[in-house]
Amino acid sequence: MRPLVAVTTTLVPEAGPYRRPQISLYEIYVRVLERIGLTTILVTPTHREASLPVLLDRCDGLVLTGGEDIDPARYGEAPLPGLGLVNPARDAAELTTLNLALERELPVLGICRGCQLINVGMGGTLYQDLATQAPSRVRHRQVESWESRTHRIRIVPGSRLAQTVAREVLLINSFHHQGIKDVAPGLVITATAEDGAIEAVESAGEPWILGVQWHPERHEADAPETDPDRRIIAAFREAVMLRASGRGPDGRELAA
C-alpha cells in the first residue's frame, strides 16, 4: 500500500474565465511526492472543519506548501505596510490541519510559507516584511528563475537537517519576504542565512517536523540522488513510511 500524504492548497477568489473561486496548487508538489511512492490527497480552504480530521485520520504525513502571507492577527500583531496578500480561509484550514497532524504524530514538512505556518501554529511569530523590519544585503526574494539557487545558508551541525543533507553549507533558492522572528516552543533553528535570517526549523524531539524556507521540490525531480533538496524529500518519505508501519522515528510503536 502507498501511504497517503495530505498536501495543502490555496483558494484563488476569482479565477478562470468565469472569475469564480478555484483551488490552486503548483503541480510539482504532487508530482514529486507521487514519484517517490506517496499518494497525495489535497486539503483545501473549502473543506469544512469537520472533514479535516476525517482526512487526517487516513494520512501518514502532511506537506504544508508555499503561498500567501500569513495574517499577522494569528500571532497577535496588527498588519504593517509591507504585508502582502493574506488568505484567512487558508490560514484557518492549514492551522487546523497542522494541529490535527501534531495530535496524530504525523511527519510534517513545511515549505516556504509552510515553514512559517509551522512556527505560527506552534506559538511563534514572523517578520511581516524582512526588507523593512530586518533589512540586509541578502536577497530573500530573488528575481532569477525558480530553478536558480541564489544565496547560501549555514546548517547547524548535528541537526536532523544536517544529517539529512550531509552538508553544513547549502546554496538555495529564495522566494520569500516574510520570515521567522520568534521561534515557537518545541522548535529549534537548524539553518540561517548570512544575515542571520532563519532558513530552517525542526522539532526538538518527536514527531518528525521540518520546515525549510526555500523550495526543495523545485529541484528534486531532476536532481541526482545526492542532491540535498532530493535528500530532504527522501527523508520525509522515510518518516512517512515509518508512520505507515505504525512506528515513530525513534522506533517506538505508535498508539492506534
Stockholm file with secondary structure:
# STOCKHOLM 1.0

chainA/1-256         MRPLVAVTTTLVPEAGPYRRPQISLYEIYVRVLERIGLTTILVTPTHREASLPVLLDRCDGLVLTGGEDIDPARYGEAPLPGLGLVNPARDAAELTTLNLALERELPVLGICRGCQLINVGMGGTLYQDLATQAPSRVRHRQVESWESRTHRIRIVPGSRLAQTVAREVLLINSFHHQGIKDVAPGLVITATAEDGAIEAVESAGEPWILGVQWHPERHEADAPETDPDRRIIAAFREAVMLRASGRGPDGRELAA
#=GR chainA/1-256 SS CCCEEEEECEEEEEETTTTEEEEECCHHHHHHHHHTTCEEEEECTTSCTTHHHHHHHTCSCEEECCCSBCCGGGGTCCCCTTCCCBCHHHHHHHHHHHHHHHHTTCCEEEETHHHHHHHHHTTCCEESCHHHHSCCSSCSBCCSCTTCCCEEEEECTTSHHHHHHTCSEEEECCBCSCEECSCCTTEEEEEEETTCCEEEEEESSSSCEEEESSCTHHHHTTSCTTCHHHHHHHHHHHHHHHHHTTBCTTSCBCCC
#=GC SS_cons         CCCEEEEECEEEEEETTTTEEEEECCHHHHHHHHHTTCEEEEECTTSCTTHHHHHHHTCSCEEECCCSBCCGGGGTCCCCTTCCCBCHHHHHHHHHHHHHHHHTTCCEEEETHHHHHHHHHTTCCEESCHHHHSCCSSCSBCCSCTTCCCEEEEECTTSHHHHHHTCSEEEECCBCSCEECSCCTTEEEEEEETTCCEEEEEESSSSCEEEESSCTHHHHTTSCTTCHHHHHHHHHHHHHHHHHTTBCTTSCBCCC
//
